[in-house]
Amino acid sequence: MYVELKTGHDIDRGPAWISRVQFSKSGRTVYFHGRTLRHFRSFDANHYDVETGEKFWVSGPHRDGQDRRYSNVPVEVDPDVADVYARFRQGGSLDLSPSTDETP
């Protein structure tokens, strides 16, 4: 998944990651890098950290790599998803292991 920190940063300039996340059964909560992100709606964010209140944008990655809408600030790709993400960018699927409910 594409995850971008919105709080404290200009539009599309916060740190962002292509990373594995885990969803709750309802799909309204995302677990990411030790954080619990709960779903909500606002102009520029769709999740917030339940501990810090920081706002995040969480979405599926774009095949063309243009995950940020208004800037070209680099996005960090977590090492454990780098191969899967590279194949996805070349036209492959997001190959998810059946033994996990985590999604890149």
C-alpha positions in Angstrom: 0.0 0.0 0.0 0.9 3.6 -0.4 1.0 5.5 2.9 1.8 9.2 3.3 2.0 11.3 6.4 0.0 14.5 5.9 0.2 16.2 9.2 2.8 19.0 9.4 3.7 18.9 5.7 2.7 20.9 2.6 0.5 19.1 0.1 2.2 15.8 -1.0 5.5 16.7 0.6 5.4 14.5 3.7 7.3 11.2 4.1 5.6 8.4 2.1 6.1 4.6 1.9 5.2 1.7 -0.3 4.8 -0.8 2.5 3.0 -3.9 3.7 0.1 -3.1 6.0 -2.4 -5.2 7.8 -6.1 -4.5 7.8 -8.6 -5.2 10.6 -11.5 -7.5 9.9 -13.7 -4.5 9.1 -11.1 -3.0 6.9 -11.5 0.4 8.7 -8.2 0.1 10.6 -4.8 -0.2 9.1 -1.7 -1.4 11.0 1.4 0.1 9.6 5.0 0.4 11.0 3.7 -0.1 14.5 1.0 2.4 14.2 -2.8 2.0 14.3 -4.5 4.1 11.6 -8.2 4.4 11.8 -10.3 5.4 8.8 -12.1 8.8 8.5 -12.7 11.3 5.8 -11.2 14.7 5.3 -10.0 16.9 2.4 -6.5 15.5 2.3 -6.4 12.4 4.5 -8.3 9.2 5.0 -6.8 7.8 8.1 -5.5 9.1 11.5 -3.1 7.6 14.0 -5.1 6.7 17.1 -2.2 7.6 19.4 -0.9 10.8 17.9 -3.8 12.1 15.9 -1.5 12.5 12.9 -3.3 12.3 9.5 -2.3 9.9 6.8 -3.4 9.0 3.2 -3.5 5.3 2.6 -4.3 3.9 -0.9 -3.2 1.2 -3.3 0.0 1.9 -5.2 -0.1 3.2 -8.8 1.5 1.1 -11.4 3.1 4.2 -13.0 4.7 5.2 -9.7 2.8 8.5 -9.6 1.3 7.9 -6.1 1.7 11.6 -5.1 -0.8 13.8 -6.8 0.9 17.2 -6.7 4.6 16.6 -6.2 7.4 14.3 -7.3 9.1 13.9 -3.8 10.6 10.4 -3.7 8.6 7.6 -2.0 10.4 5.1 0.2 9.9 1.5 -0.8 10.2 -0.9 2.2 12.9 -3.5 1.4 10.5 -6.4 2.1 8.2 -5.3 -0.7 10.7 -4.0 -3.2 10.6 -7.1 -5.5 6.8 -7.3 -5.5 6.5 -3.6 -6.1 9.1 -3.7 -9.0 7.1 -6.6 -10.6 3.9 -4.7 -10.2 5.4 -1.6 -11.9 6.4 -3.8 -14.8 2.8 -5.1 -15.2 2.6 -8.0 -12.8 0.1 -8.4 -10.0 0.6 -7.6 -6.4 1.5 -11.1 -5.5 0.1 -11.7 -2.0 1.1 -14.8 -0.1 -1.9 -16.8 1.0 -0.3 -17.2 4.4 -0.6 -13.6 5.3 -3.3 -10.9 5.4 -0.9 -8.1 4.8 -1.1 -6.1 1.6 1.7 -4.2 -0.1 
